[in-house]
Amino acid sequence: MREAWPFLHRGQPRHGAYRLGLTRVDLTTLLAPDPASAARLRHRQAQLKTRRHQCFAAPASLDAPFLALRRALPTPLHRADDLRALSTGLCDDLCFLDEDQRLRGGVLTAPSGWRLDDRLGQSLARLHEPVPGLWPTLGSAMTRVLDRLEPGQAFMRGNWFFYDAMDWWRAEGPALRPAFLRLPPEDQAQRLVLRWERQGLFRPRGSRWTMFFIRVHHRPLRDLAGTAAAPAFKAVLERLSADEQASRRVPLVAPALRALLAPGTEA
């Protein structure tokens, strides 16, 4: 069964403006085993083998929060005895933020525009600085959420962007590459991809560290054309602020979107 479009998820916000959109969930829901395909699991393992320094960091400071996370996991997840084994079966990305809300380590196998080795030690503000308008709009809310996150609490949220291909590893280079942008709008429409993340926050009992989980999904946007979901997505796009349009790259693909979402357009 194909992953549903993110803006149609039950409980997910349908607005277009920057908001946290957090939904409280139980730990079992947040950390349920990922039903990834065998090929997807092999990709995660390959990244850890070939890009170790770009996507893996487990300094000694992670030992205590990792053990706290393991104790909180439902069986059989708690049997994973190291960070790589746990994350490969659990999610694409698993990041650890310390008590000061700085990135200290984790695993990154399907990044959307960043690398772990480039961001280690950075604060929340620095981590979100590249996204136009995000930190000025949501920075104080993000900080408050993490300051007040009670041990044992888990939350989920969604986020999405436009990309030019269904590649899991997109750490470097633009999401819409020059060769794609040179295509006519009708050809862009056939190749345009909606990439979205299901993000989770969790703080285990006995720790002041926060774990940030990301599962990445993507689908060709042409699958949306001519479906009942197309008007809903068009309405979401119309509510985006200028900053969010820029961060999601809407202006770059506006003609392609018009071609895909026009009434009567067939897939």
C-alpha positions as CSV (number, residue, x, y, z in Angstrom):
1,M,0.0,0.0,0.0
2,R,1.4,3.4,-1.0
3,E,2.1,6.0,1.6
4,A,-0.8,8.5,1.7
5,W,-0.2,12.2,0.8
6,P,1.0,14.0,3.9
7,F,-1.6,16.8,3.8
8,L,-4.4,14.2,4.1
9,H,-3.0,12.4,7.2
10,R,-5.5,12.2,10.0
11,G,-4.5,14.7,12.7
12,Q,-2.0,16.5,10.5
13,P,-2.5,20.3,10.1
14,R,-3.9,21.4,6.8
15,H,-2.7,25.0,7.0
16,G,0.1,26.4,4.9
17,A,1.8,28.8,7.3
18,Y,4.8,27.8,9.5
19,R,3.5,26.0,12.6
20,L,4.9,23.3,14.7
21,G,1.8,21.0,14.1
22,L,2.8,18.7,16.9
23,T,0.5,15.7,17.7
24,R,1.0,13.8,21.0
25,V,1.4,10.1,20.4
26,D,2.2,7.1,22.5
27,L,5.8,5.7,22.3
28,T,4.7,2.5,20.5
29,T,3.2,4.6,17.7
30,L,6.2,6.8,17.4
31,L,8.8,4.0,17.5
32,A,6.9,1.3,15.7
33,P,9.2,-0.7,13.5
34,D,9.6,0.8,10.1
35,P,8.0,-1.3,7.3
36,A,10.8,-0.4,5.0
37,S,11.5,-2.6,2.0
38,A,14.6,-4.8,1.9
39,A,16.1,-2.4,-0.7
40,R,15.5,0.6,1.6
41,L,17.2,-1.2,4.5
42,R,20.2,-2.0,2.3
43,H,20.4,1.6,1.3
44,R,20.6,2.7,5.0
45,Q,23.3,0.2,5.7
46,A,25.2,1.3,2.6
47,Q,25.2,4.9,3.7
48,L,26.7,3.9,7.1
49,K,29.4,1.9,5.3
50,T,30.4,4.4,2.6
51,R,29.6,7.7,4.2
52,R,30.4,7.0,7.8
53,H,31.8,10.4,8.6
54,Q,29.0,12.2,6.9
55,C,26.1,10.3,8.4
56,F,27.3,8.8,11.7
57,A,28.5,10.2,15.0
58,A,28.4,8.5,18.4
59,P,30.7,10.2,20.9
60,A,30.9,8.9,24.4
61,S,28.5,11.6,25.5
62,L,25.7,9.6,23.7
63,D,26.2,6.5,25.8
64,A,23.9,7.5,28.7
65,P,21.0,8.9,26.5
66,F,21.2,6.0,24.2
67,L,20.8,3.5,27.1
68,A,17.9,5.6,28.4
69,L,16.3,5.3,24.9
70,R,16.9,1.6,24.8
71,R,15.2,1.1,28.2
72,A,12.1,3.0,26.9
73,L,11.8,1.0,23.7
74,P,9.1,-1.7,23.2
75,T,10.4,-5.2,22.5
76,P,12.0,-6.3,20.3
77,L,13.5,-2.9,19.5
78,H,15.3,-2.7,22.9
79,R,17.5,-5.6,21.8
80,A,19.5,-3.4,19.5
81,D,22.8,-3.1,21.2
82,D,24.2,-0.1,19.3
83,L,23.1,3.0,17.6
84,R,23.6,1.8,14.0
85,A,21.6,-1.4,14.6
86,L,18.8,0.5,16.2
87,S,18.4,3.3,13.7
88,T,18.7,1.1,10.6
89,G,15.5,-0.7,11.5
90,L,13.8,2.2,13.1
91,C,14.0,5.3,10.9
92,D,16.1,7.1,8.3
93,D,17.5,9.7,10.7
94,L,18.0,9.6,14.5
95,C,19.5,12.7,16.1
96,F,20.5,13.4,19.7
97,L,20.1,16.9,21.2
98,D,21.7,17.6,24.6
99,E,20.4,19.5,27.5
100,D,21.4,22.8,25.8
101,Q,19.5,21.8,22.6
102,R,22.6,21.3,20.6
103,L,23.1,18.4,18.1
104,R,25.6,16.0,19.5
105,G,25.4,12.9,17.4
106,G,23.2,10.3,15.6
107,V,22.6,8.6,12.3
108,L,21.6,10.3,9.0
109,T,20.9,8.0,6.1
110,A,18.3,10.0,4.1
111,P,19.1,13.7,4.7
112,S,17.2,16.5,3.0
113,G,19.8,19.2,2.4
114,W,22.3,18.7,5.2
115,R,25.0,16.4,6.6
116,L,25.6,15.3,10.2
117,D,29.3,16.1,10.2
118,D,28.6,19.7,9.1
119,R,26.1,20.4,11.9
120,L,27.5,18.7,15.0
121,G,27.5,21.0,18.0
122,Q,25.1,23.5,16.4
123,S,22.3,25.1,18.3
124,L,18.6,24.8,17.2
125,A,18.9,28.3,15.7
126,R,21.9,27.4,13.6
127,L,20.4,24.1,12.5
128,H,17.3,25.9,11.2
129,E,19.0,29.0,9.9
130,P,19.1,27.9,6.2
131,V,15.3,27.7,6.0
132,P,13.9,31.1,5.0
133,G,11.8,32.7,7.8
134,L,11.5,29.5,9.9
135,W,13.5,30.4,13.0
136,P,12.1,34.0,13.4
137,T,8.6,32.5,13.1
138,L,8.9,29.3,15.1
139,G,12.2,29.6,17.0
140,S,10.7,30.6,20.4
141,A,8.0,27.9,20.1
142,M,10.6,25.2,19.3
143,T,12.7,26.3,22.3
144,R,9.7,26.2,24.6
145,V,8.6,22.8,23.5
146,L,12.0,21.3,24.2
147,D,12.4,23.1,27.5
148,R,9.0,21.8,28.7
149,L,9.1,18.3,27.2
150,E,8.4,15.9,30.0
151,P,10.3,12.6,30.1
152,G,8.2,9.9,28.5
153,Q,6.3,12.3,26.2
154,A,6.4,11.6,22.5
155,F,5.2,13.9,19.6
156,M,5.0,13.7,15.8
157,R,4.8,16.3,13.1
158,G,5.0,16.4,9.3
159,N,7.0,18.4,6.8
160,W,7.3,18.4,3.0
161,F,9.3,19.8,0.1
162,F,9.6,19.6,-3.7
163,Y,12.5,17.6,-5.2
164,D,13.5,16.5,-8.7
165,A,14.0,12.8,-8.1
166,M,13.2,10.0,-5.6
167,D,16.7,9.7,-4.2
168,W,17.0,9.0,-0.5
169,W,20.4,10.7,-0.1
170,R,20.0,14.4,-0.9
171,A,22.5,16.0,1.5
172,E,24.4,18.0,-1.1
173,G,23.4,20.2,-4.0
174,P,20.0,21.8,-4.8
175,A,16.8,19.9,-4.4
176,L,15.9,21.1,-7.9
177,R,19.0,20.7,-10.0
178,P,19.8,23.0,-13.0
179,A,19.1,20.2,-15.6
180,F,15.6,19.8,-14.1
181,L,14.9,23.5,-14.1
182,R,15.8,23.8,-17.8
183,L,13.1,21.3,-18.7
184,P,9.7,22.6,-20.1
185,P,7.0,22.8,-17.4
186,E,5.1,19.8,-18.8
187,D,8.3,17.6,-18.5
188,Q,9.0,19.0,-15.0
189,A,5.5,18.0,-14.0
190,Q,6.2,14.4,-14.9
191,R,9.4,14.3,-12.8
192,L,8.5,16.5,-9.9
193,V,8.6,14.7,-6.5
194,L,6.9,15.5,-3.2
195,R,9.3,14.5,-0.5
196,W,8.0,14.5,3.1
197,E,9.2,13.7,6.6
198,R,7.4,12.2,9.5
199,Q,9.3,13.7,12.4
200,G,9.2,12.5,16.1
201,L,10.4,14.0,19.4
202,F,11.0,11.9,22.5
203,R,12.7,12.4,25.8
204,P,13.2,9.1,27.7
205,R,12.8,9.0,31.5
206,G,15.9,9.6,33.4
207,S,17.4,11.9,30.7
208,R,17.4,15.5,29.7
209,W,18.4,14.7,26.2
210,T,15.9,14.8,23.3
211,M,15.8,12.3,20.5
212,F,14.6,13.5,17.1
213,F,13.4,10.8,14.6
214,I,12.8,11.2,10.9
215,R,11.2,8.9,8.4
216,V,11.4,10.0,4.8
217,H,8.7,9.3,2.1
218,H,8.4,10.4,-1.4
219,R,6.1,10.1,-4.4
220,P,5.9,11.5,-8.0
221,L,3.6,14.4,-7.9
222,R,2.0,13.2,-11.2
223,D,0.3,10.5,-9.0
224,L,-1.8,13.4,-7.6
225,A,-3.1,14.7,-10.9
226,G,-6.8,14.0,-11.5
227,T,-7.4,12.7,-8.0
228,A,-9.7,14.0,-5.2
229,A,-6.5,15.0,-3.3
230,A,-5.4,17.5,-6.0
231,P,-7.8,20.3,-4.9
232,A,-6.8,19.8,-1.3
233,F,-3.1,20.2,-2.2
234,K,-3.9,23.3,-4.3
235,A,-5.6,24.9,-1.3
236,V,-2.5,24.2,0.8
237,L,-0.3,25.8,-1.7
238,E,-2.5,28.9,-1.8
239,R,-2.2,29.4,1.9
240,L,1.6,29.4,2.0
241,S,3.5,32.5,3.2
242,A,6.2,33.9,0.9
243,D,8.9,32.5,3.1
244,E,7.4,29.0,3.1
245,Q,6.8,29.1,-0.6
246,A,10.6,29.9,-1.0
247,S,11.6,27.1,1.4
248,R,9.4,24.5,-0.4
249,R,10.6,25.8,-3.8
250,V,7.1,26.6,-5.1
251,P,8.2,29.6,-7.2
252,L,10.7,27.4,-9.1
253,V,8.0,24.9,-10.2
254,A,4.9,27.1,-10.3
255,P,4.2,26.5,-14.0
256,A,4.6,22.7,-13.5
257,L,2.2,22.8,-10.5
258,R,-0.4,24.7,-12.5
259,A,-0.2,22.0,-15.2
260,L,-0.5,19.2,-12.7
261,L,-3.3,20.7,-10.6
262,A,-5.5,22.2,-13.2
263,P,-9.1,20.9,-13.1
264,G,-9.6,18.0,-15.3
265,T,-5.9,17.1,-15.5
266,E,-5.4,13.3,-15.7
267,A,-2.4,11.4,-14.3
